[in-house]
Amino acid sequence: MDFSKIDLLKIDTEGSELAVLSGATDLIKRGKILSIQLENHMDDLRLSTYPSIVEYLTQNGFIHFKTVPHAFGNYTDEVFVLESVLNP
């Protein structure tokens, strides 16, 4: 199978989101990942890494698309989309 693009990359790595993004830098820079969804835990230490994640994604052409609150717990899913997908 030939996968030329990833429509949605869901990252749920309990605090290692930035490391996962860093490992996917080549795919991200080549525009192969169209959207990224990650959890934002507002009640633990990951809150401190969230601004770095947003900065990384913004620098690589992504914009914040949607916040999806969870029915339980104090966290949300944050969806970022490659700006060129929304504004071709």
TIRO-2110 file (N, C-alpha, C; in Angstrom, 1 decimal):
// TIRO-2110
0.8, -1.2, 0.0, N, 1, A
0.0, 0.0, 0.0, CA, 1, A
0.9, 1.2, 0.0, C, 1, A
0.4, 2.2, -0.7, N, 2, A
1.1, 3.5, -0.8, CA, 2, A
0.3, 4.5, -0.1, C, 2, A
0.8, 5.0, 1.0, N, 3, A
0.1, 6.1, 1.7, CA, 3, A
0.8, 7.4, 1.5, C, 3, A
0.2, 8.2, 0.7, N, 4, A
0.9, 9.5, 0.3, CA, 4, A
0.7, 10.6, 1.3, C, 4, A
-0.5, 10.5, 2.0, N, 5, A
-0.8, 11.5, 3.0, CA, 5, A
-1.5, 10.9, 4.2, C, 5, A
-1.3, 11.5, 5.4, N, 6, A
-2.1, 11.1, 6.6, CA, 6, A
-3.1, 12.2, 6.8, C, 6, A
-4.4, 11.8, 6.8, N, 7, A
-5.5, 12.7, 6.9, CA, 7, A
-5.5, 13.3, 8.4, C, 7, A
-5.4, 12.4, 9.3, N, 8, A
-5.5, 12.8, 10.8, CA, 8, A
-4.5, 11.9, 11.6, C, 8, A
-3.6, 12.6, 12.2, N, 9, A
-2.7, 12.0, 13.2, CA, 9, A
-3.2, 12.3, 14.6, C, 9, A
-3.7, 11.3, 15.3, N, 10, A
-4.1, 11.4, 16.7, CA, 10, A
-3.0, 11.1, 17.6, C, 10, A
-2.6, 12.0, 18.5, N, 11, A
-1.5, 11.8, 19.4, CA, 11, A
-2.1, 11.8, 20.8, C, 11, A
-1.9, 10.7, 21.5, N, 12, A
-2.3, 10.6, 22.9, CA, 12, A
-1.2, 9.8, 23.6, C, 12, A
-0.1, 10.6, 24.0, N, 13, A
1.1, 9.9, 24.4, CA, 13, A
1.5, 10.3, 25.9, C, 13, A
0.5, 10.8, 26.6, N, 14, A
0.7, 11.1, 28.0, CA, 14, A
1.9, 12.0, 28.3, C, 14, A
2.0, 13.1, 27.6, N, 15, A
3.1, 14.0, 27.9, CA, 15, A
4.2, 14.0, 26.9, C, 15, A
4.2, 13.1, 25.9, N, 16, A
5.3, 13.0, 25.0, CA, 16, A
4.9, 13.6, 23.6, C, 16, A
3.9, 14.4, 23.6, N, 17, A
3.4, 14.9, 22.3, CA, 17, A
4.5, 15.6, 21.5, C, 17, A
5.2, 16.5, 22.1, N, 18, A
6.3, 17.2, 21.4, CA, 18, A
7.3, 16.3, 20.8, C, 18, A
7.7, 15.2, 21.5, N, 19, A
8.6, 14.3, 21.0, CA, 19, A
8.1, 13.6, 19.8, C, 19, A
6.8, 13.2, 19.8, N, 20, A
6.2, 12.6, 18.7, CA, 20, A
6.2, 13.5, 17.5, C, 20, A
5.8, 14.8, 17.7, N, 21, A
5.8, 15.8, 16.6, CA, 21, A
7.2, 15.9, 16.1, C, 21, A
8.2, 16.0, 16.9, N, 22, A
9.6, 16.1, 16.5, CA, 22, A
10.0, 15.0, 15.6, C, 22, A
9.6, 13.8, 16.0, N, 23, A
9.9, 12.6, 15.2, CA, 23, A
9.2, 12.6, 13.9, C, 23, A
8.1, 13.3, 13.7, N, 24, A
7.4, 13.4, 12.5, CA, 24, A
7.7, 14.6, 11.7, C, 24, A
8.7, 15.3, 12.1, N, 25, A
9.1, 16.6, 11.4, CA, 25, A
9.2, 16.5, 9.9, C, 25, A
9.8, 15.5, 9.4, N, 26, A
10.0, 15.3, 8.0, CA, 26, A
8.6, 15.3, 7.3, C, 26, A
7.7, 14.5, 7.8, N, 27, A
6.4, 14.3, 7.2, CA, 27, A
5.6, 15.7, 7.3, C, 27, A
5.8, 16.3, 8.5, N, 28, A
5.1, 17.6, 8.7, CA, 28, A
5.6, 18.7, 7.7, C, 28, A
6.9, 18.8, 7.6, N, 29, A
7.5, 19.8, 6.7, CA, 29, A
7.2, 19.6, 5.2, C, 29, A
7.0, 18.3, 4.9, N, 30, A
6.6, 18.0, 3.5, CA, 30, A
5.1, 18.0, 3.2, C, 30, A
4.3, 18.4, 4.2, N, 31, A
2.9, 18.5, 4.1, CA, 31, A
2.2, 17.2, 4.0, C, 31, A
2.7, 16.2, 4.5, N, 32, A
2.1, 14.8, 4.4, CA, 32, A
1.1, 14.6, 5.5, C, 32, A
1.1, 15.4, 6.5, N, 33, A
0.1, 15.2, 7.6, CA, 33, A
-0.8, 16.4, 7.5, C, 33, A
-2.1, 16.1, 7.3, N, 34, A
-3.1, 17.2, 7.0, CA, 34, A
-3.7, 17.8, 8.3, C, 34, A
-3.9, 17.0, 9.3, N, 35, A
-4.4, 17.4, 10.6, CA, 35, A
-3.9, 16.6, 11.7, C, 35, A
-3.9, 17.2, 12.9, N, 36, A
-3.4, 16.6, 14.1, CA, 36, A
-4.3, 16.8, 15.2, C, 36, A
-4.6, 15.8, 16.0, N, 37, A
-5.5, 15.9, 17.1, CA, 37, A
-4.7, 15.4, 18.3, C, 37, A
-4.8, 16.2, 19.4, N, 38, A
-4.1, 15.8, 20.6, CA, 38, A
-4.9, 16.2, 21.8, C, 38, A
-4.6, 15.5, 22.9, N, 39, A
-5.3, 15.8, 24.2, CA, 39, A
-4.6, 17.0, 24.9, C, 39, A
-5.4, 17.8, 25.5, N, 40, A
-4.9, 18.9, 26.3, CA, 40, A
-5.4, 18.7, 27.7, C, 40, A
-4.6, 18.2, 28.6, N, 41, A
-4.9, 18.0, 30.0, CA, 41, A
-4.7, 19.2, 30.7, C, 41, A
-5.7, 19.9, 31.2, N, 42, A
-5.6, 21.1, 31.9, CA, 42, A
-5.3, 21.0, 33.4, C, 42, A
-5.2, 19.8, 33.9, N, 43, A
-5.0, 19.6, 35.3, CA, 43, A
-3.7, 18.9, 35.6, C, 43, A
-2.8, 18.8, 34.7, N, 44, A
-1.5, 18.1, 35.0, CA, 44, A
-0.4, 18.9, 34.4, C, 44, A
0.8, 18.3, 34.4, N, 45, A
2.0, 18.9, 34.0, CA, 45, A
2.1, 19.2, 32.5, C, 45, A
1.3, 18.5, 31.7, N, 46, A
1.3, 18.8, 30.3, CA, 46, A
0.8, 20.2, 29.9, C, 46, A
0.1, 20.8, 30.8, N, 47, A
-0.3, 22.2, 30.5, CA, 47, A
0.9, 23.0, 30.2, C, 47, A
2.0, 22.8, 30.8, N, 48, A
3.2, 23.6, 30.6, CA, 48, A
3.8, 23.4, 29.2, C, 48, A
3.5, 22.2, 28.6, N, 49, A
4.1, 21.9, 27.3, CA, 49, A
3.2, 22.4, 26.2, C, 49, A
1.9, 22.7, 26.5, N, 50, A
1.0, 23.0, 25.4, CA, 50, A
1.4, 24.2, 24.6, C, 50, A
1.8, 25.3, 25.2, N, 51, A
2.3, 26.5, 24.4, CA, 51, A
3.4, 26.1, 23.4, C, 51, A
4.3, 25.2, 23.8, N, 52, A
5.4, 24.8, 22.9, CA, 52, A
4.8, 24.0, 21.7, C, 52, A
3.8, 23.2, 22.0, N, 53, A
3.2, 22.4, 21.0, CA, 53, A
2.5, 23.3, 20.0, C, 53, A
1.8, 24.3, 20.5, N, 54, A
1.1, 25.2, 19.6, CA, 54, A
2.1, 26.0, 18.8, C, 54, A
3.2, 26.4, 19.4, N, 55, A
4.2, 27.2, 18.6, CA, 55, A
4.8, 26.3, 17.5, C, 55, A
5.1, 25.0, 17.8, N, 56, A
5.7, 24.1, 16.9, CA, 56, A
4.8, 24.0, 15.7, C, 56, A
3.5, 23.7, 16.0, N, 57, A
2.5, 23.5, 14.9, CA, 57, A
2.3, 24.7, 14.1, C, 57, A
2.2, 25.9, 14.7, N, 58, A
2.1, 27.2, 14.0, CA, 58, A
3.3, 27.4, 13.1, C, 58, A
4.5, 27.2, 13.6, N, 59, A
5.7, 27.4, 12.8, CA, 59, A
5.7, 26.5, 11.6, C, 59, A
5.0, 25.4, 11.6, N, 60, A
5.0, 24.4, 10.5, CA, 60, A
3.7, 24.4, 9.7, C, 60, A
3.0, 25.6, 9.8, N, 61, A
1.8, 25.8, 8.9, CA, 61, A
0.5, 25.3, 9.3, C, 61, A
0.4, 24.9, 10.6, N, 62, A
-0.9, 24.5, 11.1, CA, 62, A
-1.6, 25.6, 11.8, C, 62, A
-3.0, 25.6, 11.8, N, 63, A
-3.8, 26.5, 12.6, CA, 63, A
-4.7, 25.7, 13.5, C, 63, A
-5.1, 26.3, 14.6, N, 64, A
-6.0, 25.7, 15.5, CA, 64, A
-7.4, 25.7, 14.9, C, 64, A
-8.0, 24.5, 14.8, N, 65, A
-9.2, 24.4, 14.1, CA, 65, A
-10.4, 24.2, 15.0, C, 65, A
-10.2, 23.4, 16.1, N, 66, A
-11.4, 23.1, 16.9, CA, 66, A
-10.9, 22.6, 18.3, C, 66, A
-11.7, 22.9, 19.3, N, 67, A
-11.5, 22.4, 20.6, CA, 67, A
-12.8, 21.5, 20.9, C, 67, A
-12.5, 20.3, 21.3, N, 68, A
-13.6, 19.4, 21.6, CA, 68, A
-13.5, 19.0, 23.1, C, 68, A
-14.5, 19.5, 23.9, N, 69, A
-14.5, 19.1, 25.3, CA, 69, A
-14.9, 17.7, 25.5, C, 69, A
-14.2, 17.1, 26.5, N, 70, A
-14.6, 15.7, 26.9, CA, 70, A
-15.7, 15.7, 27.9, C, 70, A
-16.5, 14.7, 27.9, N, 71, A
-17.7, 14.6, 28.8, CA, 71, A
-17.2, 14.3, 30.2, C, 71, A
-16.0, 13.8, 30.3, N, 72, A
-15.5, 13.4, 31.7, CA, 72, A
-14.1, 13.9, 31.8, C, 72, A
-13.6, 14.3, 32.9, N, 73, A
-12.3, 14.7, 33.1, CA, 73, A
-12.1, 16.2, 32.7, C, 73, A
-11.0, 16.7, 33.1, N, 74, A
-10.7, 18.1, 32.8, CA, 74, A
-9.7, 18.2, 31.6, C, 74, A
-10.2, 17.8, 30.5, N, 75, A
-9.3, 17.9, 29.3, CA, 75, A
-10.2, 18.0, 28.0, C, 75, A
-9.5, 18.4, 27.0, N, 76, A
-10.1, 18.6, 25.7, CA, 76, A
-9.2, 17.9, 24.6, C, 76, A
-9.8, 17.7, 23.5, N, 77, A
-9.1, 17.4, 22.3, CA, 77, A
-8.9, 18.6, 21.5, C, 77, A
-7.7, 18.9, 21.1, N, 78, A
-7.4, 20.1, 20.2, CA, 78, A
-7.1, 19.6, 18.8, C, 78, A
-7.7, 20.2, 17.8, N, 79, A
-7.5, 19.8, 16.5, CA, 79, A
-6.8, 20.9, 15.7, C, 79, A
-5.7, 20.6, 15.1, N, 80, A
-5.0, 21.5, 14.3, CA, 80, A
-5.0, 21.0, 12.8, C, 80, A
-5.2, 22.0, 11.9, N, 81, A
-5.2, 21.6, 10.5, CA, 81, A
-4.2, 22.4, 9.7, C, 81, A
-3.6, 21.8, 8.7, N, 82, A
-2.6, 22.4, 7.9, CA, 82, A
-3.4, 23.6, 7.2, C, 82, A
-2.9, 24.8, 7.3, N, 83, A
-3.6, 25.9, 6.8, CA, 83, A
-3.9, 25.8, 5.3, C, 83, A
-3.0, 25.2, 4.5, N, 84, A
-3.2, 25.1, 3.1, CA, 84, A
-4.3, 24.1, 2.7, C, 84, A
-4.8, 23.3, 3.7, N, 85, A
-5.9, 22.5, 3.5, CA, 85, A
-7.2, 23.3, 3.6, C, 85, A
-7.2, 24.2, 4.5, N, 86, A
-8.4, 25.1, 4.7, CA, 86, A
-8.4, 26.2, 3.7, C, 86, A
-7.3, 26.7, 3.3, N, 87, A
-7.2, 27.9, 2.4, CA, 87, A
-6.3, 27.5, 1.2, C, 87, A
-6.8, 26.6, 0.3, N, 88, A
-6.0, 26.1, -0.8, CA, 88, A
-5.6, 27.2, -1.8, C, 88, A
END
